[in-house]
Amino acid sequence: MPRDAEAWLAERGIEREPIRVTPAPPDAPPAPGAPPDGASIGPGDGSPPAPSAREVAQLAEAGAVEAERREAEAAATRPPPASSLADDVAEGLAFVRRSTATAPQSVGRLRRKLAERDTPPAAIDLVIERAHAERLVDDDAMAAAIVEERRAKGHAPTRLRKDLVARGFDRDTIDRALAPVEAEDQEAAAFAVAKAKADRLTGVEAETAYRRTVGHVARRGYPEGLARKVARQAVDVSRDPARTAGH
């Protein structure tokens, strides 16, 4: 068993300090409890006494704990496996498919999200290229749809531009989408928004209707001066259909 224990410990890189016995001077009296002269202290060959089963178990447990500690330290300092460009593109494209499954996304916003996920720039370019090929993104169509929807609610070109910038569209896409709207008569468009609001406020005092109409038009993105002008005209016309306020 002693040799088995020593071999077991050696295989696991556990060093056990040997038991050293300092010989007494020839004329020194024997220590209390020491074996008489000539008596063997080991198994008969002068070697240190074999460890007990309990000692072997304790040493084995300590060795296992030490091995686990070393492995944990190595794992903590080991660099993560490098991913290939193909893996990054596949992962990024899967993310784009999920992101556009329920609502369209602009290219700018998708690029920002991919960068936040630590996708390499080269992979982002390829992901966007694949997304275009799969018709997952179409900035011109999306921007045009947003403008049409917001325009129906009376939003002014300045507010529309702000909304499109916030959604991540680039300047060229925004300019193309807003070109028809910015070519319109902005005062006439603002008056139409004010008139629709004023017509719903005929049951309240005129000045109250005016203030509410001004706020409504201004919130749609029209300048405050223009909002006040068209609001006054709209309130007057809504209460006196014979007046046209020049429109």
Residue, then its C-alpha position, 0 to 999 in steps of 0.5 A: m500500500p505505501r508504494d501504491a499511495e506514493a504512485w497515486l500521489a505522483e501521478r497527480g503531481i502531489e509532492r509529499e514531504p518525506i519523513r526525515v529522522t535525524p540520527a542521534p549522536p552515538d553516545a546520546p541516550p535513546a529518546p523516550g519511546a524510541p526503539p532499542d538499538g538495531a531495531s527497525i523504524g520502518p517496514g524493515d528496510g529503513s524507509p519512512p513509515a507508510p502513511s495511513a489510509r486516512e492520510v492518503a485520503q486527506l492527501a488525495e482530497a487536497g490534491a483534487v482541490e488543488a487541481e480544480r483550483r489550477e484548472a479554474e485559474a487556467a480557464a479564467t485566463r484562457p482567451p475565448p475561441a476566435s469566431s470566424l467571419a462566416d459565424d459572425v455574419a450568420e449570427g448577425l443575419a439571424f438577429v436582423r431576421r428576428s428584429t424585422a419579423t414584427a416591425p420594419q427597421s432602418v439600416g441605420r438602426l440595425r447597424r447600431k444594434l449590431a455594433e452594440r452586440d459587438t459584431p465586427p464592422a466587416a461582418i456588419d457590412l455583409v449582414i446588411e448586404r444579405a438583409h437587402a438581398e433577402r428584402l428584410v430592409d428597404d429604407d426608401a419604402m419604409a421612410a415613404a410609408i412613415v411620411e405618408e402616415r404622419r402627414a395624414k396626422g398633420h405633421a409638418p416637414t420639420r417634425l417629419r425630418k426629426d422623426l426620420v432622423a431618430r429612426g436611423f435613416d440617412r440624410d439622402t433617404i430623408d431628403r427623398a422621402l420629404a421632397p414632395v411634402e416640402a414642395e407643398d404650400q406650408e401655410a395652406a397645410a397648417f391651416a388645414v390642420a388648424k381648421a380640423k381642430a377648430d371645427r371640433l371646438t365650436g362648443v367652447e369659448a372662442e379664445t379657448a378654442y384659439r389657444r387649443t388650436v395654436g397648441h395643436v398646430a405647434r405640436r405638429g411641428y409648425p412654427e409658432g408664428l404660423a400656428r397663431k396665424v392659421a389658428r385665428q383664421a381657422v377659429d373665425v371660419s369655423r364660427d362663421p362659414a361665410r368667411t374663408a380666411g383667404h383659403 
